[in-house]
Amino acid sequence: MELDASSLRPRDCYALLTSLVVPRPIAWVSTMDDEGRANLAPFSYFSGLGSDPPMITLGIAQRRDGSDKDTLRLARRSGVLCVNLVEEQDAERMNASSAELPPGESEIERFAIATTSCARIRGVRVASARAALECRLVDVLRYGRRVAVNLLVAEVVHFFVHDAIAEPATAGAPPSASAQAIRPLARLGDRWYAKLGQRVPLPRP
């Protein structure tokens, strides 16, 4: 199959990209409005960017009518957002929270998702998430033609890592999550998700 990208419809490009760039980590992002209502939504155009300072990137497309999605609107207004780690036990709730609800209606309340307060930013994290990145919004750049997408750059100001997935502290070793203990859910194409299978360690050359 040979395909000229310029001849494809945006939805065709989306289908190809999301089925080929796999597996993708899922950023389950919580934000908060001025009245203290929390919003929660998953995004799989998500990656780490740097470590000094620690930064992440997040891609958020516009709604079909061209308006901002709630996550983007609230992150811009508040200047902060929290990325919750999605593991296998949260698959159903994460998927439910991807539904487009009316503005002002909270996915957290609609789907009875338990939360707890963030440590450094005004917001909440998902109580069942065993890791979360509390972030400060650094920049938003918009790209695209018929379907615009926003590239968010955010700085991590606080890490939460549950003891159950943390590597035991040893002198001189950097803090990290355990590759054996973590059970992340990854995004594939269409309606498909993936769990981690066999883990293969390779020594660095």
C-alpha positions in Angstrom: 0.0 0.0 0.0 1.4 3.3 -1.1 -0.5 6.4 -0.1 0.0 10.1 -0.9 -0.9 11.9 2.4 -2.0 15.0 0.6 -4.7 13.0 -1.2 -6.2 11.6 2.0 -9.1 12.9 4.0 -8.3 14.1 7.6 -10.2 11.1 9.0 -8.2 8.7 6.8 -4.9 10.2 8.0 -6.1 9.9 11.6 -7.0 6.3 11.1 -3.6 5.5 9.7 -1.6 7.4 12.2 -3.4 6.0 15.2 -3.1 2.5 13.9 0.6 2.8 13.1 2.0 5.0 15.9 1.3 2.4 18.6 1.2 1.7 21.4 0.6 5.2 22.8 0.5 6.1 26.4 -2.7 7.8 27.6 -2.8 11.1 29.4 -5.9 11.1 31.6 -6.1 14.8 32.2 -7.9 16.5 35.0 -8.5 20.3 35.0 -10.6 22.6 37.2 -12.9 25.6 36.4 -13.3 28.8 38.4 -16.1 27.3 40.4 -14.1 24.3 41.5 -15.7 21.8 39.2 -13.3 19.2 37.9 -13.1 18.0 34.3 -11.5 14.7 33.2 -10.6 13.4 29.7 -8.1 11.0 28.1 -5.7 11.9 25.3 -3.3 9.6 23.5 -1.2 12.2 21.6 1.0 12.4 24.6 4.7 12.1 25.4 7.5 13.2 27.6 9.6 16.1 26.2 12.5 16.8 28.4 13.9 16.5 32.0 15.5 19.8 32.8 12.9 21.0 33.7 10.7 17.9 33.3 8.2 18.5 30.6 5.4 16.7 28.7 3.6 17.4 25.4 -0.1 16.8 24.8 -2.1 17.0 21.5 -5.7 18.2 21.8 -7.8 18.6 18.7 -10.5 21.1 18.3 -14.1 20.0 18.6 -16.0 19.3 15.4 -17.5 22.7 15.5 -14.1 24.3 15.8 -14.4 25.3 19.5 -11.9 24.4 22.2 -12.4 21.2 24.2 -12.9 21.7 27.9 -9.5 20.4 28.8 -7.7 23.0 26.6 -10.0 25.8 27.7 -9.6 25.1 31.4 -5.9 24.5 31.2 -5.4 27.9 29.5 -7.6 29.6 32.0 -6.1 28.1 35.1 -2.6 27.6 33.8 -2.4 24.1 35.3 -3.4 20.4 34.6 -2.8 17.0 36.1 -1.9 13.9 34.0 -3.1 10.7 35.6 -1.5 7.4 34.7 -4.1 5.0 33.2 -3.6 1.4 34.3 -5.6 -1.7 33.6 -8.0 -1.3 36.5 -9.2 2.1 35.2 -9.8 1.0 31.6 -13.6 1.2 31.7 -13.8 4.5 33.6 -11.2 6.1 31.4 -13.1 5.0 28.3 -16.3 6.3 29.7 -14.7 9.7 30.4 -13.9 10.1 26.7 -17.6 10.8 26.0 -18.4 14.4 24.9 -20.5 15.9 27.7 -22.1 19.3 27.6 -19.9 22.1 28.8 -19.9 22.4 32.5 -20.9 18.8 33.2 -18.1 16.9 35.0 -17.1 13.4 33.9 -15.9 12.9 37.4 -19.4 13.4 38.8 -21.2 11.7 35.9 -19.2 8.5 36.2 -18.6 8.6 40.0 -14.8 8.7 39.7 -13.2 9.2 43.1 -10.6 11.9 43.3 -8.2 13.4 45.8 -6.6 16.9 45.9 -3.4 17.6 44.1 -0.3 18.5 46.2 1.1 21.5 44.3 -1.6 22.8 41.9 -5.3 23.7 42.2 -7.0 20.6 41.0 -7.6 16.9 41.7 -6.1 13.7 40.6 -7.9 10.3 40.1 -7.7 8.5 43.5 -7.2 5.1 41.8 -4.3 6.3 39.6 -1.0 5.1 41.0 0.9 7.9 39.5 0.2 11.5 38.5 2.0 14.4 37.0 0.9 17.8 38.3 1.8 20.3 35.6 2.1 24.0 34.8 1.1 25.0 31.3 4.0 26.5 29.4 2.8 27.0 25.8 0.1 26.2 23.4 0.7 26.1 19.6 -2.0 25.4 17.0 -1.4 23.5 13.8 -3.5 21.9 11.1 -5.9 23.0 8.3 -9.4 21.6 8.3 -8.9 19.8 11.6 -6.9 22.0 13.9 -4.9 20.5 16.8 -3.3 22.2 19.7 0.2 21.2 21.0 0.4 21.8 24.7 3.8 21.9 26.4 3.6 21.6 30.2 6.2 21.5 33.0 5.9 18.9 35.7 6.0 20.6 39.1 5.1 17.6 41.2 5.3 13.8 40.8 3.0 11.4 42.7 4.1 7.7 42.6 2.4 5.2 44.7 4.7 3.0 46.8 3.3 -0.1 45.2 4.8 0.8 41.8 7.9 2.7 43.0 11.4 1.1 42.8 12.8 0.6 46.3 15.0 3.5 47.4 18.7 2.7 47.2 21.6 5.0 47.8 22.7 6.8 44.7 19.9 5.4 42.5 17.4 7.9 40.9 13.7 7.6 41.8 11.7 5.6 39.3 8.6 3.4 38.8 9.1 -0.3 38.6 8.8 -1.8 35.1 7.6 -5.0 36.7 4.9 -3.4 38.9 3.3 -0.9 36.6 0.3 -2.0 34.5 -0.2 0.7 32.0 -3.0 0.7 29.4 -1.9 1.8 25.9 -3.9 3.1 23.0 -4.0 1.3 19.6 -6.1 2.2 16.6 -9.9 2.4 16.4 -11.5 0.9 19.6 -8.5 -1.1 20.6 -6.3 -0.9 23.6 -3.3 -2.9 24.8 -1.9 -4.3 28.0 1.8 -4.9 28.6 2.9 -8.4 27.6 6.4 -9.8 28.2 8.9 -7.3 29.4 12.4 -7.6 27.8 15.4 -6.0 29.4 18.3 -5.0 27.2 21.6 -3.7 28.5 22.6 -0.3 27.2 25.5 -0.4 24.7 
